[in-house]
Protein backbone atom coordinates (compact mmCIF):
# COMPACT_ATOMS: atom_id res chain seq x y z
CA UNK A 1 0.00 0.00 0.00
CA UNK A 2 1.38 3.40 -0.99
CA UNK A 3 1.76 6.02 1.71
CA UNK A 4 3.31 9.42 2.39
CA UNK A 5 3.07 9.06 6.17
CA UNK A 6 6.07 10.21 8.19
CA UNK A 7 9.18 12.09 7.21
CA UNK A 8 12.10 11.29 4.93
CA UNK A 9 15.56 12.02 6.36
CA UNK A 10 18.17 12.13 3.61
CA UNK A 11 21.79 11.72 4.72
CA UNK A 12 24.22 13.07 2.15
CA UNK A 13 21.66 15.59 0.94
CA UNK A 14 24.25 17.78 -0.79
CA UNK A 15 25.62 14.85 -2.81
CA UNK A 16 24.70 13.98 -6.38
CA UNK A 17 22.07 11.36 -5.51
CA UNK A 18 20.98 12.96 -2.24
CA UNK A 19 20.13 16.31 -3.86
CA UNK A 20 17.90 14.66 -6.42
CA UNK A 21 16.19 12.44 -3.83
CA UNK A 22 15.39 15.53 -1.73
CA UNK A 23 14.04 17.38 -4.77
CA UNK A 24 11.89 14.46 -5.92
CA UNK A 25 10.53 13.86 -2.40
CA UNK A 26 9.53 17.50 -2.05
CA UNK A 27 7.86 17.43 -5.47
CA UNK A 28 5.77 14.48 -4.32
CA UNK A 29 4.68 16.25 -1.14
CA UNK A 30 6.80 14.47 1.46
CA UNK A 31 8.13 16.19 4.56
CA UNK A 32 11.89 16.09 4.08
CA UNK A 33 14.89 16.72 6.30
CA UNK A 34 18.06 16.90 4.22
CA UNK A 35 21.31 16.58 6.14
CA UNK A 36 24.82 17.03 4.74
CA UNK A 37 28.32 17.01 6.20
CA UNK A 38 27.81 20.69 7.00
CA UNK A 39 25.06 19.66 9.42
CA UNK A 40 26.59 16.44 10.80
CA UNK A 41 30.04 14.93 10.45
CA UNK A 42 29.05 11.29 10.69
CA UNK A 43 32.68 10.16 10.65
CA UNK A 44 33.34 11.73 14.07
CA UNK A 45 32.57 10.24 17.51
CA UNK A 46 29.73 12.76 17.99
CA UNK A 47 28.05 12.00 14.68
CA UNK A 48 25.69 9.36 16.06
CA UNK A 49 24.60 11.56 18.96
CA UNK A 50 23.82 14.54 16.73
CA UNK A 51 21.84 12.41 14.28
CA UNK A 52 19.97 10.65 17.09
CA UNK A 53 18.70 13.99 18.39
CA UNK A 54 17.25 14.82 14.98
CA UNK A 55 15.47 11.53 14.26
CA UNK A 56 11.78 11.00 15.02
CA UNK A 57 9.60 7.93 15.41
CA UNK A 58 8.34 6.79 12.01
CA UNK A 59 11.10 8.47 9.96
CA UNK A 60 12.37 6.91 6.76
CA UNK A 61 16.16 7.25 6.59
CA UNK A 62 17.94 7.36 3.24
CA UNK A 63 21.63 6.68 3.83
CA UNK A 64 23.39 8.37 0.94
CA UNK A 65 26.24 9.85 2.95
CA UNK A 66 29.52 8.55 1.58
CA UNK A 67 32.88 9.39 0.07
CA UNK A 68 32.39 8.19 -3.49
CA UNK A 69 34.01 6.63 -5.23
CA UNK A 70 36.06 5.07 -2.44
CA UNK A 71 39.57 4.86 -3.90
CA UNK A 72 41.75 3.83 -0.97
CA UNK A 73 41.80 2.49 2.58
CA UNK A 74 41.25 5.94 4.08
CA UNK A 75 38.06 6.42 2.05
CA UNK A 76 36.91 2.94 3.05
CA UNK A 77 37.42 3.60 6.75
CA UNK A 78 35.69 6.98 6.63
CA UNK A 79 32.66 5.45 4.92
CA UNK A 80 32.42 2.68 7.49
CA UNK A 81 32.70 5.17 10.34
CA UNK A 82 29.80 7.13 8.86
CA UNK A 83 27.75 3.98 8.53
CA UNK A 84 28.46 2.99 12.13
CA UNK A 85 27.20 6.39 13.28
CA UNK A 86 23.98 5.85 11.33
CA UNK A 87 23.51 2.42 12.95
CA UNK A 88 24.11 3.78 16.46
CA UNK A 89 21.66 6.64 15.88
CA UNK A 90 18.94 4.38 14.47
CA UNK A 91 19.13 1.75 17.24
CA UNK A 92 17.22 3.90 19.74
CA UNK A 93 14.54 5.04 17.30
CA UNK A 94 11.53 3.27 15.86
CA UNK A 95 12.10 4.31 12.25
CA UNK A 96 9.86 2.83 9.56
CA UNK A 97 12.36 2.19 6.75
CA UNK A 98 16.05 2.38 5.95
CA UNK A 99 17.12 2.86 2.33
CA UNK A 100 20.83 2.40 1.69
CA UNK A 101 22.21 3.92 -1.52
CA UNK A 102 24.74 1.29 -2.55
CA UNK A 103 26.36 0.52 -5.92
CA UNK A 104 26.51 -2.09 -8.67
CA UNK A 105 30.24 -2.24 -7.84
CA UNK A 106 29.33 -4.94 -5.30
CA UNK A 107 28.97 -7.34 -8.25
CA UNK A 108 32.52 -6.79 -9.45
CA UNK A 109 33.57 -5.95 -12.98
CA UNK A 110 33.04 -9.23 -14.81
CA UNK A 111 31.10 -9.49 -18.07
CA UNK A 112 27.60 -10.92 -17.91
CA UNK A 113 23.99 -10.22 -17.01
CA UNK A 114 23.30 -8.76 -13.57
CA UNK A 115 20.19 -9.40 -11.50
CA UNK A 116 19.43 -8.89 -7.82
CA UNK A 117 20.39 -12.53 -7.20
CA UNK A 118 23.83 -12.24 -8.85
CA UNK A 119 26.77 -13.12 -6.61
CA UNK A 120 28.53 -10.22 -4.93
CA UNK A 121 32.24 -10.38 -5.72
CA UNK A 122 33.61 -6.83 -5.49
CA UNK A 123 37.02 -6.30 -7.08
CA UNK A 124 37.48 -2.59 -6.34
CA UNK A 125 37.83 -0.56 -3.16
CA UNK A 126 34.50 1.10 -3.93
CA UNK A 127 32.80 -2.25 -4.36
CA UNK A 128 34.28 -3.61 -1.13
CA UNK A 129 33.17 -0.48 0.71
CA UNK A 130 29.64 -0.66 -0.72
CA UNK A 131 29.18 -4.31 0.24
CA UNK A 132 30.63 -3.73 3.72
CA UNK A 133 28.13 -0.92 4.31
CA UNK A 134 25.28 -3.24 3.36
CA UNK A 135 26.55 -6.02 5.61
CA UNK A 136 26.85 -3.68 8.59
CA UNK A 137 23.07 -3.18 8.53
CA UNK A 138 22.39 -6.92 8.53
CA UNK A 139 21.31 -7.22 12.18
CA UNK A 140 19.57 -3.86 12.49
CA UNK A 141 16.01 -4.10 13.82
CA UNK A 142 14.12 -1.98 11.27
CA UNK A 143 10.78 -3.06 9.75
CA UNK A 144 11.86 -2.37 6.15
CA UNK A 145 15.46 -2.29 4.90
CA UNK A 146 16.20 -1.68 1.22
CA UNK A 147 19.53 -1.78 -0.57
CA UNK A 148 19.52 0.21 -3.80
CA UNK A 149 22.24 -0.75 -6.28
CA UNK A 150 22.26 1.66 -9.24
CA UNK A 151 24.18 1.13 -12.45
CA UNK A 152 26.67 3.95 -13.16
CA UNK A 153 24.72 7.19 -12.80
CA UNK A 154 24.95 10.24 -15.02
CA UNK A 155 23.29 13.65 -15.05
CA UNK A 156 23.76 17.35 -14.52
CA UNK A 157 25.55 18.25 -11.31
CA UNK A 158 27.70 15.15 -11.01
CA UNK A 159 31.12 15.97 -9.57
CA UNK A 160 32.80 12.57 -9.89
CA UNK A 161 33.76 12.97 -13.55
CA UNK A 162 33.67 9.20 -13.96
CA UNK A 163 34.55 7.63 -17.31
CA UNK A 164 31.42 7.57 -19.41
CA UNK A 165 28.63 10.09 -20.10
CA UNK A 166 29.57 12.54 -17.33
CA UNK A 167 33.23 12.81 -18.33
CA UNK A 168 32.51 12.80 -22.06
CA UNK A 169 30.01 15.65 -21.67
CA UNK A 170 32.39 17.75 -19.58
CA UNK A 171 35.24 17.14 -22.05
CA UNK A 172 33.06 18.06 -25.00
CA UNK A 173 31.85 21.28 -23.39
CA UNK A 174 35.31 22.27 -22.15
CA UNK A 175 37.31 21.62 -25.31
CA UNK A 176 35.25 19.90 -27.97
CA UNK A 177 37.31 16.69 -27.69
CA UNK A 178 36.17 13.44 -26.07
CA UNK A 179 38.84 10.94 -25.02
CA UNK A 180 38.05 7.23 -25.03
CA UNK A 181 40.28 4.28 -24.15
CA UNK A 182 41.15 2.08 -27.11
CA UNK A 183 38.18 1.30 -29.33
CA UNK A 184 35.69 1.94 -26.53
CA UNK A 185 34.26 -1.55 -26.95
CA UNK A 186 33.36 -2.15 -23.29
CA UNK A 187 29.61 -2.14 -22.72
CA UNK A 188 27.76 -0.72 -19.73
CA UNK A 189 24.30 0.33 -18.60
CA UNK A 190 24.19 3.98 -17.57
CA UNK A 191 21.15 5.23 -15.64
CA UNK A 192 19.86 8.81 -15.56
CA UNK A 193 19.95 10.48 -12.13
CA UNK A 194 16.29 11.49 -12.26
CA UNK A 195 15.30 7.85 -12.82
CA UNK A 196 17.32 6.85 -9.76
CA UNK A 197 15.62 9.47 -7.58
CA UNK A 198 12.19 8.50 -8.90
CA UNK A 199 12.71 4.81 -8.12
CA UNK A 200 14.03 5.58 -4.64
CA UNK A 201 10.83 7.49 -3.88
CA UNK A 202 8.69 4.69 -5.29
CA UNK A 203 10.52 2.27 -2.99
CA UNK A 204 9.83 4.50 0.00
CA UNK A 205 6.20 5.10 -0.90
CA UNK A 206 5.50 1.38 -1.33
CA UNK A 207 7.81 0.21 1.49
CA UNK A 208 9.65 -2.23 -0.75
CA UNK A 209 12.41 -4.21 0.95
CA UNK A 210 15.47 -6.20 -0.07
CA UNK A 211 17.86 -5.53 -2.95
CA UNK A 212 16.73 -3.47 -5.92
CA UNK A 213 18.97 -2.70 -8.89
CA UNK A 214 18.26 0.50 -10.80
CA UNK A 215 19.31 0.61 -14.44
CA UNK A 216 18.03 1.67 -17.83
CA UNK A 217 17.98 -1.86 -19.21
CA UNK A 218 19.91 -0.61 -22.26
CA UNK A 219 23.64 -1.32 -22.41
CA UNK A 220 25.80 0.42 -25.00
CA UNK A 221 29.51 0.76 -25.65
CA UNK A 222 31.61 3.68 -24.49
CA UNK A 223 32.38 4.39 -28.14
CA UNK A 224 28.65 4.75 -28.83
CA UNK A 225 28.16 7.03 -25.83
CA UNK A 226 31.04 9.21 -27.03
CA UNK A 227 29.47 9.35 -30.48
CA UNK A 228 26.10 10.42 -29.03
CA UNK A 229 27.73 13.17 -26.97
CA UNK A 230 29.84 14.30 -29.92
CA UNK A 231 26.85 14.53 -32.25
CA UNK A 232 24.88 16.51 -29.67
CA UNK A 233 27.73 18.95 -29.09
CA UNK A 234 28.98 21.95 -31.05
CA UNK A 235 30.04 21.53 -34.68
CA UNK A 236 33.64 20.34 -34.77
CA UNK A 237 33.45 18.17 -31.66
CA UNK A 238 35.57 15.06 -32.08
CA UNK A 239 36.58 11.80 -30.44
CA UNK A 240 40.20 11.00 -29.60
CA UNK A 241 41.53 7.53 -28.83
CA UNK A 242 44.03 7.22 -25.99
CA UNK A 243 45.81 4.05 -24.89
CA UNK A 244 43.90 0.80 -25.02
CA UNK A 245 41.32 -1.25 -23.20
CA UNK A 246 43.24 -4.06 -21.55
CA UNK A 247 40.30 -6.46 -21.34
CA UNK A 248 36.94 -4.98 -22.39
CA UNK A 249 34.02 -6.22 -20.30
CA UNK A 250 30.39 -6.38 -21.30
CA UNK A 251 27.85 -5.70 -18.54
CA UNK A 252 24.09 -5.90 -18.93
CA UNK A 253 21.28 -5.50 -16.39
CA UNK A 254 18.14 -7.60 -16.31
CA UNK A 255 15.61 -5.13 -14.87
CA UNK A 256 12.77 -7.67 -14.65
CA UNK A 257 12.28 -7.14 -10.91
CA UNK A 258 12.14 -3.37 -11.31
CA UNK A 259 9.51 -3.71 -14.04
CA UNK A 260 7.58 -6.24 -11.96
CA UNK A 261 7.44 -3.81 -9.06
CA UNK A 262 6.76 -0.78 -11.26
CA UNK A 263 5.29 -1.79 -14.65
CA UNK A 264 5.11 1.87 -15.67
CA UNK A 265 8.84 2.43 -15.08
CA UNK A 266 10.00 4.07 -18.31
CA UNK A 267 13.72 4.85 -17.97
CA UNK A 268 15.37 7.57 -20.01
CA UNK A 269 17.51 6.04 -22.74
CA UNK A 270 21.25 6.84 -22.72
CA UNK A 271 20.86 8.76 -25.98
CA UNK A 272 17.97 10.89 -24.72
CA UNK A 273 19.53 11.33 -21.30
CA UNK A 274 22.89 12.59 -22.49
CA UNK A 275 21.18 15.07 -24.81
CA UNK A 276 19.07 16.34 -21.92
CA UNK A 277 22.17 16.84 -19.77
CA UNK A 278 24.01 18.72 -22.52
CA UNK A 279 21.02 20.93 -23.24
CA UNK A 280 20.50 21.74 -19.56
CA UNK A 281 24.15 22.70 -19.15
CA UNK A 282 24.38 24.72 -22.37
CA UNK A 283 20.92 26.22 -22.05
CA UNK A 284 20.17 25.60 -25.69
CA UNK A 285 19.21 23.04 -28.27
CA UNK A 286 21.56 20.18 -29.06
CA UNK A 287 22.47 19.09 -32.57
CA UNK A 288 21.55 15.42 -32.06
N, C-alpha and C positions, 0 to 999 in steps of 0.2 A: 504493500500500500504506500502510495506517495505521500510525502508530508513535508511541510516547511516548519515544523515545530522545533523550538530551540534555537540555538545560536551556532554559527560556524566560526571557529577560531583557526585562523590560518597562520602557521608558523613559517617564516621565510616569505613574508608577504611582499617584500621588496624585490624578490628574485623573479626570474623569468616566468616560471610556472605560477608561483604564488600570486604575482600581480594579476595575472589573467584569471585565476580562480576567484580572487576577491572581486574583480570586476564582474565576472559572470554571476557570482552569487548575489551581488547587489542588484544586478539587472533582473534577477528572478525573484527579488523581494525578500531575501534572507536577511536576518540580522547578522552582521559580520564584524568580527574583531580581527584586524590584521596586525600581526606582530612581526617586527624585523629585528635584526641585531642591534639596531639603534634603541629598541625598547627593552630587549632582553639579550644578554650574552649567555646563551645556553651552554657554552663550553666552559663556563666558570663555575666554581662551587656554589654560587648563589643563584645560578640560573633556575634550578628546580623550585626554589623557594619563591622567587619572583613570579614564575609562571603559575605556581599553585595558587597564589593569591588572586590571580586574574581569572581562573577557571570557575565555571558554575556548573551545578548539577544539570545534566541533560545536554551539555555542549557536545558538538561534533568537532573533533580536532583533526586538522589536516597538517600532517608533519611534512613540510616541504623545506625545512631549514637544513641546509647542507652546504659544504664546500664542494662545488661540482665544476668540472670533473675532479675526482680525487686522483691526484697524480703520484703521491708519495706517502710514506708512512706518517708524516706529520698531518697531512690532510685526513688520512684514515682515522687517526687517533682523535682529531678534533671533531670529526663527524660522529664518532662513537660516544664521545663525551656529551655532545648535544643530545644524542638519542637517549642516553642514560638520564639526563636531566628531564626529558619529556616523560620517561617512564616513572621517575620518582614523583613528578608533579601529578601525573594521572592517577597513581595508586590510591590517593586519598579522595578522589572525586568520582562520582557516579556519572561518567560521561556516557553518551549514547553510542558513539561510533568513533573509531580511529581510522583515518585514511592515511596511509604512508605512501608518499611519492617516491617510488623506487626507480628502477631502470632495466631495460632489456639487457644490460651488460651482465646481469646475473646468469644469463644463458651462455656466456662466452662468445667467441667470435667465429665459430665453425659455420660452414655452409649448411643449409637445410631449411626445413619448414619449422617455424616456432609456434607452439600452442602453449596454453597455460599449464599443461601437463609435461612439457619438455623438461629434461633434466637441467638442473642448475650446475654449471661448471665454469664459474668465472675465471677468466685468464688475464684480467687487468686489475690494477689497484682499485679502479672505480667499481668494477663488478664485485670484487671481494667486499668492498665497503658497503655496497648496496645490499648484498645478501646478508652481511653481518647485521645491518640495521634491521632487516626483516626478522632475523632469528632472535634478536634481542627482545622483540615484542611477543615471542611465542607463548610465554606463560602469563601474559597480562590479562587480568580479569575485566574485559570490556565486552559488552553484548555483541557488537559488530566490529570486526577488524578487517580492513580491506587493503591489499597491497596492489598498487597501480604500477604497472611496468610498461611505460611508453617506449615505442620505437624512437630513434633519434628525432628530436623535436626541432622545428624551424619556425621562424616568424619574426616580425618586427620587434625590436627591443632585446633580442638575444645578445648577451655579452660574451659568450664562450668562444665564438668564432671557430666552431668546430668544422672539420672538413665535410663539405657537402653544401646544401643550399645556403646556409647562413654565411659561410666564408666566401662562396662564389659570388653571392650578391654584393657583399661588402667590397670584394676585389673589383667587381665590374663597376660599381659606383665610384670607387676611389681612383681607378686608373684605366678602366676599360679592358683589363686583361685578367682572365680567369686561369688559374694554374691547377692542372690536374696531374695526378701521379700516373705515369705510364699511359696506357690506353684507356684508363678509367673504366675497366671492365667490371670491377666489383659491383655487386648489386645489393641495394638496401631499400627498406621501406622507410620513408620519412613522413612524419605526421605533423600536421599544422597545429600550432599552439592553441588556436581557438577550439579545435576539435578536442584536444586534451582537456581543456578547462570545462567544456560542455559535458564530456563524459564523466569527469570527476563530480560535477554537480548532479548528474543523473544518478550516480552511485550513491551519493549522499541522500538524495530525495527518496530513493527506493530502498535504502539501507541494504545494499548488496554487499556480501562478504566474500572473503577469499581472494584469490589472485585474478586480476583482470588486466590483460594486455591491451594497450591502445595503439592502434596503427591504422594506416590508410587502407591496407589490403592490396596496395599496388607497389610492387618493387621495381625500381628502374636503376640503371647503371649511373655511376658518377659522371661518365661521359655524356649521357643523355641529360642529366640535370644541368651540367655546364652548358650544353647546347640550348636548353630552354632559357636559362638565365641570359645567355649571350644574345639570343634572338629578341628577348624582351628588353634588352638594354639599348643604349644609344648606338647609332650607326657607327660602325668601326670597332665595336667590341669584338674581342677575339679570345681564343682558347690557346693556352700555352702548355706544352707537355714538359714535365720536370721529373727526372729520375724514372723509377719504374715501380710497378706493383710487385712485391716479392711473391706473394701467393694470393691472387684475388679470391675472395670468398663471396658466396651468393646466398643471401639471407632473405627469406620470405616469411610473412606472418599469415597464419590462418586465423582470421578474425570471426570464426563461426560463433564463438561464445558471445562476443560483443554484439553480433547481429541477432543472436537468440534473445539476449537480454533487451536489446533496443532495436527492433526491426526497422525503425525509421532512421537509424544512424546512417548518415549520408556524408562520409568524410570528404574533405576537399582533396582533389587530386594534386599530386606534386606539381604538375604543370600549372594548374589554376592557382595553387597556393603561392608558388614562387612569383608569379605575375602580380598577385595581390600585394605581396610584401614589397616588391620593387615599386609598384605604383604608390603605395602608402608612404614610402620613404621619399620618393621623388616628387610626390604631389602632382603627378600627371598621368598621362596615358602611356602604357607600354607599347612597344612595337609588335609583340607577339600576338 
